[in-house]
């Protein structure tokens, strides 16, 4: 028994040793079969759709059908040189994985990482220093970054494990290939974009788009120039359409095709606010719709004359701070411009009136300013070393005295007028030049358009109040002195024939053809400065009031009145600002006899020497009638004079700053 046991154990040991010493293929007959070769041809032998449906288990445990890969399309794609396992990285050429892939469809496969692969390619070429030769890699890398921040990359509401849309939803990576531009293949690819977006996810939007003017051009007429989804929404950087970035960008997207309409829209209040970076005013889609845009004359178009009021009332609804839009809004011209008399006659006429006023005023007074500066500078240079103001002819007892020119009430009114006008300019010019480099920052500093609008209207009331107070005061003074007041007398600001003679004499002096004329109480340019605000305040005030209260005026005035009011208001404001801060500043501060500043409007007095030099005829009249002494006062104290100069320089600096902003805006608006 012991011998048999020993022989049995020895035999088992020999058998085990023999087996262990054999090659694995001999020990495991199943391993002798060659491993499956997972090249592209092998994969396509199953996935080409010719062997029936292939299904895998989804995340929810339900089977889903795999899309078939068309070999001919795959061979023409940008990925044609790649193998399937380059992207499907968890499927490898080994028994375990092959078995799992072939016989275990419930096993969840790893996700294909398009972004990771392309990012790695870009990183590799950058490290290798060959980035310049691979510009396409950089473009894809930028698209990846844009996609990560897009609405598509967000987790899907129904399945948080998936994004709203992945690369394959839009591109079909097995056949993806963007043809070269300006080729028939590219045109066909572009024409397919809307159906790709709609059939994949956005069925309702595609249905609306198909009925729109854009959709009919693309889907029925194959017009490659008509808008497709990516033209409005972008491609990789798609954002939520309710977000501010989208709202701000979509108008420019519309304008990339509708350039003339974009230009005219940007000239309106709605467009100006949009340009400044605020989204609460109407955009193109608010009036025209988004996916179902129809021709303006289509009966169902949102901007058709029969539907326009309802469209306006979606914003001007009366439920928020905007009152309910009245009937006058229907005839407002949101794209009206001054270049088409036949279509917009009222706008054309309004622009021509303001253009002639601007050109005429600036041509005359800028020429007047240049000639005056030239002549006065030459005289100053010829009399270098002499006193700025000649004392000859001033009696000894009057020297050192000042003449009272303006009462405290007039000086306060002047300061209120100046400050309110500057604040009106400050709050208005961002709308006039919204695309200027300083406009957005200035509007932000003002607290936004709505706050700026409140400041603007408050100062408009102050400005108008000073003006109407002045009218009341003048009327009261005339009534009080009716028996002695002379409308064309020396103290009157009413222009007369002598002003015309003085102006002619002034131009003769400019050219050295006569002596410098002498003036009474008011020179002709001072009278112009006085009367200019009468038409300026009327034009600016009435037009501003119409735009301030559109619902009131729109109830009984046609809508084109608002177009005309906008032109009058903006152009007259431009005229006032530029005139005041160039011509008016020169006449009173910058000409050689006055430079660097004149403070008579801030102290209320000026020296008798200055008085005699500037208003010689008035001086002689007052001396002759014995009235001069009742106007004589002591010179202002050094402290008062310093304060007046500080105030004057501050206002001048503010005015020149505003003029600079207007200049930048004007020259950058072309």
C-alpha positions in Angstrom: 0.0 0.0 0.0 2.8 2.4 1.0 4.6 1.6 -2.4 1.5 2.2 -4.4 0.9 5.5 -2.7 4.5 6.5 -3.4 4.2 5.6 -7.1 0.9 7.5 -7.3 2.2 10.6 -5.7 5.4 10.4 -7.9 3.3 10.1 -11.0 1.1 13.1 -10.1 4.2 15.1 -9.4 5.7 14.2 -12.7 2.5 15.1 -14.5 2.3 18.5 -12.7 5.9 19.2 -13.5 5.4 18.4 -17.1 2.4 20.6 -17.4 4.1 23.5 -15.7 7.1 23.2 -18.0 4.9 23.4 -21.2 4.3 26.7 -23.0 1.1 28.5 -22.1 -0.4 27.8 -25.5 -0.1 24.1 -24.9 -1.4 24.4 -21.4 -4.4 26.6 -22.5 -5.8 25.5 -25.8 -8.2 28.5 -25.9 -5.3 30.9 -25.9 -3.9 29.4 -29.0 -6.6 31.3 -31.1 -5.1 34.6 -32.4 -6.3 37.8 -30.7 -8.8 39.8 -32.7 -7.3 42.6 -34.7 -9.3 45.8 -33.9 -8.4 47.9 -37.0 -10.9 50.1 -38.8 -11.9 47.4 -41.2 -12.6 45.0 -38.4 -14.8 47.5 -36.6 -16.6 48.5 -39.7 -17.4 44.8 -40.5 -19.9 45.0 -37.7 -20.7 48.8 -37.4 -21.4 49.5 -41.1 -25.1 48.9 -40.6 -25.2 45.9 -42.9 -25.5 43.3 -40.2 -28.6 44.6 -38.5 -29.0 46.9 -35.5 -26.4 47.1 -32.8 -27.6 47.9 -29.3 -25.9 48.8 -26.0 -27.3 49.4 -22.6 -27.6 53.1 -21.7 -27.1 54.7 -18.3 -30.7 54.1 -17.5 -30.3 50.4 -18.2 -32.3 50.6 -21.4 -30.9 49.4 -24.7 -30.1 52.1 -27.3 -29.3 51.7 -30.9 -25.8 52.6 -32.2 -25.6 54.7 -35.3 -24.2 52.9 -38.3 -20.8 54.2 -39.7 -20.9 54.7 -43.4 -17.4 53.6 -44.7 -17.5 55.9 -47.7 -18.3 59.0 -45.6 -15.8 58.0 -42.9 -13.1 57.7 -45.6 -13.8 61.3 -46.6 -13.9 62.8 -43.1 -11.1 64.6 -41.3 -10.7 61.4 -39.1 -10.2 59.1 -42.1 -6.6 58.2 -41.2 -7.5 57.3 -37.6 -8.6 53.9 -36.3 -11.7 53.5 -34.2 -9.8 52.6 -31.0 -8.0 55.9 -31.2 -11.2 57.5 -29.9 -12.9 54.5 -28.3 -9.9 54.0 -26.0 -11.4 51.4 -23.7 -11.7 48.8 -26.5 -8.3 47.2 -26.9 -6.8 44.3 -28.7 -6.7 41.8 -25.9 -8.8 38.8 -24.9 -10.5 40.3 -21.8 -11.6 43.5 -23.5 -12.4 41.8 -26.8 -14.6 39.3 -25.0 -16.3 42.1 -23.0 -16.9 44.1 -26.2 -18.1 41.1 -28.2 -20.3 39.3 -25.6 -21.2 41.8 -22.9 -23.3 44.6 -24.3 -24.5 45.6 -20.8 -21.0 46.7 -20.0 -20.8 50.5 -20.0 -18.2 51.9 -22.4 -16.1 54.9 -21.6 -17.1 58.2 -23.2 -15.2 59.4 -26.3 -13.3 62.5 -25.3 -13.1 64.7 -28.4 -12.1 67.8 -26.5 -9.4 66.1 -24.5 -7.9 64.6 -27.7 -7.8 67.8 -29.6 -6.4 69.7 -26.6 -3.7 67.2 -26.3 -2.8 67.6 -30.0 -2.6 71.3 -29.5 -0.4 71.0 -26.4 1.9 68.6 -28.2 2.5 70.8 -31.3 3.1 73.8 -28.9 5.7 71.8 -27.1 7.3 70.6 -30.3 7.4 74.2 -31.6 5.4 73.5 -34.7 2.3 75.4 -33.7 2.6 77.8 -36.6 2.4 75.0 -39.1 -0.8 73.7 -37.4 -3.2 76.7 -37.3 -6.2 74.4 -37.4 -5.2 72.8 -34.1 -5.2 76.2 -32.4 -8.6 77.0 -33.9 -10.1 73.8 -32.5 -8.5 74.5 -29.1 -10.2 77.9 -29.0 -13.5 76.3 -30.0 -13.1 73.9 -27.1 -12.7 76.7 -24.6 -15.7 78.5 -26.1 -17.8 75.3 -25.9 -16.9 74.7 -22.3 -18.4 78.1 -21.4 -21.4 77.6 -23.7 -25.0 76.7 -23.0 -24.5 73.4 -24.8 -21.8 72.3 -22.3 -24.1 72.6 -19.3 -25.5 69.4 -17.8 -28.7 68.3 -19.4 -31.8 68.9 -17.3 -33.1 65.3 -17.9 -29.7 63.5 -17.5 -27.1 65.4 -15.5 -24.4 63.0 -16.7 -24.7 64.4 -20.2 -24.3 67.9 -21.5 -27.0 69.6 -23.4 -25.1 68.9 -26.6 -21.8 67.2 -27.2 -19.4 67.5 -30.2 -21.0 64.4 -31.9 -24.5 65.9 -31.7 -23.5 68.6 -34.1 -20.6 67.2 -36.1 -21.1 63.5 -36.5 -17.5 62.6 -35.9 -17.6 59.6 -38.2 -18.3 61.8 -41.3 -17.3 65.3 -40.1 -15.5 67.4 -42.6 -15.9 71.2 -43.1 -15.2 71.8 -46.8 -13.2 74.7 -47.9 -15.1 78.0 -48.2 -16.3 79.2 -51.6 -16.8 75.6 -52.8 -20.1 73.9 -53.7 -19.4 71.4 -50.9 -19.2 74.2 -48.3 -22.4 75.7 -49.5 -24.2 72.3 -49.1 -22.7 71.9 -45.6 -23.9 75.4 -44.6 -27.4 74.7 -45.9 -27.6 71.6 -43.7 -26.8 73.5 -40.4 -30.4 74.4 -39.6 -31.7 70.9 -40.1 -28.8 69.6 -38.0 -29.8 71.8 -35.1 -33.5 71.3 -35.5 -33.7 67.6 -36.1 -31.3 66.8 -33.3 -32.8 69.0 -30.5 -34.7 72.1 -31.5 -37.7 70.7 -33.4 -40.1 73.6 -32.4 -37.6 76.2 -33.4 -36.9 74.5 -36.8 -40.6 74.4 -37.5 -40.9 78.2 -36.9 -37.7 78.8 -38.8 -39.0 76.8 -41.8 -41.9 79.2 -42.1 -39.7 82.4 -41.8 -38.2 84.4 -44.6 -34.8 83.1 -43.6 -35.9 79.5 -43.5 -37.7 79.6 -46.9 -34.5 81.1 -48.4 -32.4 78.3 -47.0 -34.6 75.2 -47.0 -36.6 75.9 -50.2 -34.4 78.2 -52.3 -31.0 76.9 -51.1 -29.8 80.5 -50.7 -26.5 80.1 -48.9 -26.4 83.8 -48.0 -29.6 83.6 -45.9 -29.3 83.3 -42.1 -28.9 79.8 -40.5 -28.8 79.0 -36.8 -25.1 79.6 -36.3 -25.3 83.1 -37.8 -27.4 84.4 -35.0 -26.5 82.0 -32.1 -22.8 81.4 -32.9 -21.3 77.9 -33.2 -19.2 76.8 -30.2 -19.9 79.8 -28.0 -23.7 79.4 -27.9 -25.1 81.2 -24.8 -28.5 81.3 -23.2 -30.6 83.5 -25.4 -32.0 85.3 -22.3 -28.5 86.3 -21.1 -27.2 89.8 -21.5 -24.1 88.8 -23.6 -26.4 87.1 -26.2 -28.8 90.1 -26.3 -26.0 92.5 -26.9 -24.3 90.3 -29.6 -27.4 89.3 -31.5 -28.0 92.8 -32.9 -24.6 92.8 -34.4 -25.2 89.4 -35.8 -28.4 90.7 -37.6 -26.4 93.7 -38.8 -23.7 91.5 -40.4 -26.3 91.0 -43.1 -28.6 93.9 -42.7 -25.9 96.6 -42.4 -28.0 99.6 -43.4 -30.8 98.7 -41.0 -28.2 98.2 -38.2 -26.8 101.6 -38.9 -30.2 103.3 -38.7 -31.2 101.3 -35.6 -28.0 102.3 -33.8 -29.0 105.9 -34.4 -32.1 105.5 -32.3 -32.5 105.6 -28.5 -33.0 101.8 -28.5 -29.7 101.3 -30.4 -27.7 103.8 -28.5 -28.6 102.1 -25.2 -27.6 98.7 -26.8 -24.3 100.1 -27.9 -23.5 101.3 -24.4 -23.9 97.8 -23.2 -27.4 97.8 -21.6 -30.1 95.3 -22.6 -33.4 96.8 -21.5 -34.3 98.5 -24.8 -35.8 96.8 -27.8 -33.5 94.7 -30.0 -34.1 93.4 -33.6 -35.9 90.3 -32.4 -38.2 92.2 -30.1 -39.8 93.9 -33.1 -39.2 91.4 -35.9 -39.4 88.1 -33.9 -36.6 85.5 -33.7 -37.1 82.2 -35.5 -40.3 83.2 -37.4 -39.2 86.4 -39.0 -41.5 87.5 -41.8 -41.4 90.2 -44.4 -42.5 93.6 -43.1 -45.5 93.6 -45.5 -46.6 90.1 -44.6 -50.0 90.2 -42.8 -48.6 88.1 -39.9 -45.4 90.0 -39.5 -44.9 91.6 -36.1 -43.9 94.9 -37.8 -46.8 94.9 -40.2 -48.8 98.2 -39.9 -51.8 96.2 -38.5 -49.6 94.5 -35.8 -47.1 97.2 -35.0 -48.9 98.8 -32.1 -49.3 95.4 -30.4 -45.6 94.7 -30.9 -44.7 98.1 -29.4 -47.0 97.3 -26.4 -45.1 94.2 -25.5 -42.5 96.5 -24.0 -44.5 99.8 -23.7 -47.1 97.8 -21.8 -48.1 100.2 -19.0 -47.2 97.5 -16.5 -43.7 98.7 -15.7 -42.1 102.1 -15.8 -43.1 102.4 -19.5 -46.6 103.7 -20.1 -48.9 102.0 -22.6 -47.8 102.8 -26.2 -50.4 105.1 -27.9 -51.5 105.0 -31.6 -48.8 107.5 -32.7 -46.1 104.8 -32.2 -47.3 103.0 -35.3 -45.9 105.6 -37.7 -42.6 106.0 -35.9 -39.7 105.2 -38.2 -37.2 103.0 -36.4 -35.0 102.8 -39.5 -35.7 106.2 -40.8 -32.8 108.3 -42.1 -32.1 111.6 -43.8 -30.7 110.1 -47.0 -34.1 109.2 -48.6 -36.5 112.1 -49.2 -39.0 109.9 -51.0 -39.4 107.5 -48.1 -38.7 109.8 -45.1 -39.4 113.4 -46.3 -39.9 114.8 -42.8 -36.6 113.4 -41.6 -34.8 114.7 -44.7 -36.2 118.2 -44.2 -35.3 118.3 -40.5 -31.8 117.2 -41.2 -31.3 119.8 -44.0 -32.5 122.6 -41.7 -30.1 121.6 -38.9 -27.2 121.0 -41.4 -27.5 124.5 -42.9 -27.8 126.0 -39.4 -24.7 124.1 -38.2 -22.6 124.9 -41.3 -23.6 128.5 -41.5 -23.1 129.3 -37.8 -19.7 127.6 -37.5 -18.4 128.9 -40.9 -19.1 132.5 -39.9 -18.1 132.5 -36.3 -15.0 130.3 -36.6 -13.8 132.6 -39.4 -14.7 135.6 -37.2 -12.7 134.0 -34.3 -9.6 133.2 -36.4 -9.5 136.7 -37.9 -10.0 138.3 -34.6 -7.3 136.3 -33.0 -4.9 137.1 -35.8 -5.6 140.9 -35.7 -5.6 141.2 -32.0 -2.4 139.1 -31.6 -0.6 141.3 -34.2 -1.6 144.5 -32.3 -0.5 143.0 -29.0 2.8 142.1 -30.5 3.2 145.6 -32.0 2.6 147.1 -28.6 4.8 144.7 -26.6 6.0 146.3 -23.4 3.1 148.7 -23.1 0.3 148.2 -20.6 -2.4 145.7 -21.6 -5.0 148.4 -21.3 -4.2 152.0 -22.0 -4.9 154.5 -19.2 -4.9 157.6 -21.4 -8.1 159.5 -21.2 -9.2 158.1 -17.8 -9.5 160.8 -15.2 -7.2 160.4 -12.2 -10.1 160.2 -9.7 -11.5 157.2 -11.6 -8.3 155.1 -11.8 -8.4 152.0 -9.7 -12.2 152.0 -9.6 -14.4 149.3 -11.1 -17.6 149.6 -13.0 -20.6 147.5 -11.9 -21.7 145.3 -14.8 -23.8 142.5 -13.5 -25.9 142.2 -10.3 -25.6 139.2 -8.0 -28.9 137.8 -9.4 -27.5 137.8 -12.9 -24.3 136.2 -11.8 -26.2 133.4 -10.0 -28.4 132.9 -13.1 -25.2 132.7 -15.3 -23.6 130.1 -13.0 -26.9 128.0 -12.8 -27.2 128.2 -16.6 -23.6 127.1 -17.1 -23.6 124.3 -14.6 -26.9 122.9 -15.8 -25.8 123.1 -19.4 -22.6 121.2 -18.6 -24.5 118.5 -16.7 -26.9 118.2 -19.6 -23.9 117.8 -21.9 -22.3 115.3 -19.7 -25.4 113.1 -19.4 -26.4 113.5 -23.1 -23.2 113.0 -25.1 -22.9 109.2 -24.2 -26.1 108.7 -26.2 -25.0 111.0 -29.0 -21.7 109.1 -29.3 -22.4 105.7 -27.8 -19.6 103.9 -29.7 -16.9 106.4 -28.6 -14.2 104.8 -26.5 -15.2 106.9 -23.4 -19.0 106.5 -23.7 -19.5 103.3 -21.9 -17.2 104.1 -19.0 -18.8 107.5 -18.6 -22.3 106.1 -18.6 -21.3 103.5 -16.0 -19.8 106.4 -13.8 -23.2 108.2 -14.1 -25.0 105.1 -12.8 -26.4 103.8 -16.0 -28.8 105.3 -18.6 -31.8 105.5 -16.3 -29.9 107.4 -13.6 -28.3 109.6 -16.2 -31.7 110.3 -17.7 -33.0 111.5 -14.3 -30.0 113.8 -13.9 -30.5 115.0 -17.4 -34.2 115.9 -16.9 -33.5 117.6 -13.5 -30.9 119.8 -15.2 -33.3 120.4 -18.1 -35.8 121.8 -15.6 -33.2 124.0 -14.0 -32.0 125.2 -17.4 -35.5 126.0 -18.5 -36.4 127.6 -15.2 -33.5 130.0 -15.4 -34.5 130.9 -19.0 -38.2 131.5 -18.1 -37.3 133.4 -15.0 -35.2 135.6 -17.2 -38.1 136.2 -19.6 -40.4 137.1 -16.7 -37.8 139.5 -15.2 -37.2 141.2 -18.6 -40.9 141.6 -19.1 -41.3 143.0 -15.6 -38.4 145.5 -16.2 -39.8 146.7 -19.5 -43.3 147.1 -18.0 -41.9 149.0 -15.0 -39.9 151.4 -17.2 -42.3 151.4 -20.2 -42.2 155.2 -20.5 -38.4 155.4 -20.7 -37.4 152.1 -22.2 -36.2 152.2 -25.8 -36.3 148.9 -27.7 -33.5 150.2 -30.0 -31.8 152.3 -27.4 -28.1 151.9 -26.2 -29.1 149.7 -23.2 -31.3 147.4 -25.3 -30.1 144.0 -26.5 -32.4 144.2 -29.5 -30.2 144.1 -32.7 -30.3 147.2 -34.8 -28.8 148.7 -37.9 -25.7 149.9 -36.0 -24.8 146.3 -35.2 -24.6 145.6 -38.8 -22.3 148.6 -39.4 -20.1 147.6 -36.4 -19.7 144.1 -37.8 -18.6 145.4 -41.2 -16.2 147.8 -39.5 -14.9 144.9 -37.4 -14.1 142.9 -40.6 -12.3 145.9 -42.1 -10.2 146.1 -38.9 -9.5 142.3 -39.2 -7.9 143.0 -42.6 -6.2 146.2 -41.7 -8.6 148.4 -43.7 -9.9 150.5 -40.9 -9.6 151.3 -37.2 -11.1 149.0 -34.5 -14.7 150.0 -34.0 -16.0 151.3 -30.7 -19.0 149.9 -29.1 -21.9 150.9 -26.9 -23.2 148.8 -24.0 -23.6 145.7 -26.0 -21.4 144.6 -29.0 -23.0 142.7 -31.9 -21.4 139.4 -30.8 -22.7 139.9 -27.3 -26.2 140.3 -28.7 -25.8 137.1 -30.7 -24.7 135.3 -27.5 -27.8 136.6 -25.9 -30.3 135.7 -28.6 -28.8 132.4 -29.5 -30.3 130.6 -26.4 -33.8 131.8 -27.5 -33.9 129.6 -30.5 -31.6 127.0 -28.9 -33.7 126.6 -25.8 -36.9 126.5 -27.9 -35.6 123.8 -30.3 -33.9 121.8 -27.6 -36.6 122.3 -25.0 -39.6 121.4 -27.2 -37.9 118.4 -28.9 -36.7 117.2 -25.5 -40.1 117.5 -24.0 -41.6 115.5 -26.9 -39.1 112.7 -26.2 -39.5 112.9 -22.5 -43.3 112.4 -22.8 -43.7 110.2 -25.9 -47.0 108.7 -24.6 -48.6 112.0 -24.2 -47.5 113.5 -27.5 -47.9 110.1 -29.3 -51.6 110.2 -28.5 -52.3 113.0 -30.9 -49.1 113.4 -33.0 -47.8 111.1 -35.8 -44.8 108.9 -34.9 -42.4 110.6 -37.3 -42.5 113.6 -35.0 -40.2 111.6 -32.7 -37.7 111.0 -35.5 -37.7 114.8 -36.2 -37.5 115.7 -32.5 -34.4 113.4 -32.1 -32.6 115.2 -34.9 -33.5 118.7 -33.7 -32.5 117.8 -30.1 -29.2 116.2 -30.8 -28.0 118.6 -33.5 -29.0 121.8 -31.7 -27.3 120.4 -28.5 -24.1 119.8 -30.6 -24.3 123.3 -32.0 -24.8 124.9 -28.5 -22.0 122.9 -26.9 -19.4 123.4 -29.6 -20.3 127.1 -30.1 -20.2 127.9 -26.3 -16.9 126.1 -25.7 -15.1 127.5 -28.8 -16.6 130.9 -29.9 -18.0 132.0 -26.6 -14.9 131.0 -24.7 -12.7 132.8 -27.2 -14.8 136.0 -27.1 -14.7 136.2 -23.4 -11.6 134.4 -22.3 -9.1 133.3 -24.9 -8.6 136.3 -27.2 -5.3 138.0 -26.5 -6.9 141.0 -24.8 -8.7 138.7 -22.3 -6.3 135.7 -22.0 -6.2 133.6 -19.8 -9.5 134.4 -18.2 -12.2 137.1 -17.8 -13.9 137.2 -14.4 -16.4 140.0 -14.9 -19.3 137.5 -14.8 -18.1 136.1 -11.5 -17.2 139.4 -9.7 -19.9 141.5 -11.4 -17.4 144.3 -12.1 -14.4 145.2 -14.3 -11.9 147.9 -14.1 -12.8 151.3 -15.6 -9.8 151.0 -17.9 -11.2 147.7 -19.3 -14.6 149.3 -19.5 -13.3 152.3 -21.5 -11.4 150.0 -23.8 -14.2 147.5 -24.5 -17.2 149.9 -24.5 -15.8 153.3 -25.3 -19.1 154.8 -26.6 -20.9 153.8 -23.4 -18.1 155.2 -21.3 -18.3 158.5 -23.2 -22.1 158.6 -22.9 -22.0 158.0 -19.2 -19.4 160.6 -18.6 -21.3 163.1 -20.8 -24.6 162.5 -18.9 -22.9 162.4 -15.5 -24.1 158.9 -14.8 -20.8 157.2 -14.6 -20.3 157.7 -10.9 -23.4 155.8 -9.9 -21.9 152.7 -11.5 -18.4 153.0 -9.9 -17.5 150.6 -7.1 -14.4 149.5 -5.3 -12.3 146.8 -6.9 -13.0 143.3 -5.5 -10.9 142.1 -2.7 -7.9 139.8 -3.5 -9.8 136.9 -1.9 -12.9 137.5 -4.0 -10.8 137.9 -7.1 -9.0 134.7 -6.4 -12.2 132.8 -5.8 -13.6 134.2 -9.0 -10.6 133.0 -11.0 -10.7 129.6 -9.4 -14.4 129.3 -10.3 -13.8 130.6 -13.9 -10.9 128.3 -14.5 -12.9 125.3 -13.1 -15.8 126.0 -15.4 -13.5 126.5 -18.4 -11.7 123.3 -17.6 -15.0 121.4 -17.5 -16.1 123.0 -20.7 -12.9 122.1 -22.5 -13.1 118.5 -21.2 -16.6 118.2 -22.5 -15.5 119.7 -25.8 -12.7 117.2 -26.0 -15.1 114.3 -25.4 -17.4 115.7 -28.1 -14.4 116.0 -30.5 -13.3 112.4 -29.9 -16.9 111.2 -30.4 -17.3 113.2 -33.6 -14.1 112.1 -35.2 -14.5 108.4 -34.2 -18.1 108.2 -35.4 -17.2 108.0 -39.1 
